[in-house]
């Protein structure tokens, strides 16, 4: 379940700003080739938040001679790495299972799973348009694989349905149920809202997840965003 709805989003790694440019600028500042104003403008243009307390503290310590150049240089490179990670995570949305309605057996068994299995992280870095989001719906095939395979679910097929701005991902499984003495048809429905084109569908919503067994709904689980 950790991979819930990566069917929707292909994760693209965030490319961290190269350290070589920063090191050169730091060196030019250390040699007084760049004055402080030019130095701050240059590394700000490269993505360093020069208004942060961390940067101000490091710069002040270097100017006072409390730290040497190597320590100063390493600190600036670490700030770049830290800020890059924060920027990458800023487009990471996390969802968890909320209230479960329907079969008490389903709901009880569901929440015996670890908290990690009841949550999913979805990266939205890769969307430039809703068209790209829709395209990715059809390309990913790992939705719920970890959890369902462990429980013996055999996936048959999956389909994406879009009506107006709402979408549904429907996945068909075969699953052996002892009470029936055979494999039965199980359908999983994941429903949501695509969001707006202005935001390249990064403002999508997830509503709920439902399970049908042999055409009969046995439970619906709300999907809630973790802020």
Protein Blocks (a to p, Z undefined) as FASTA:
>chain_A
ZZgoklmpccdddddddfklmmmmmmmmmnomacfklmmmmmmmnopafkbmklmmmmmm
mmnopacfklmmmmmmmmmmmmmmmmmmmmcccddddddehjfklmmmmmmpcfklmgcc
ddfklpcbfklmmmmmmmpccehklmmmmnopacfbdcdddehjbccdddddddddfklo
pacdddddddddebjfklnommgccfbdcddeehiafbdcdddddZZ
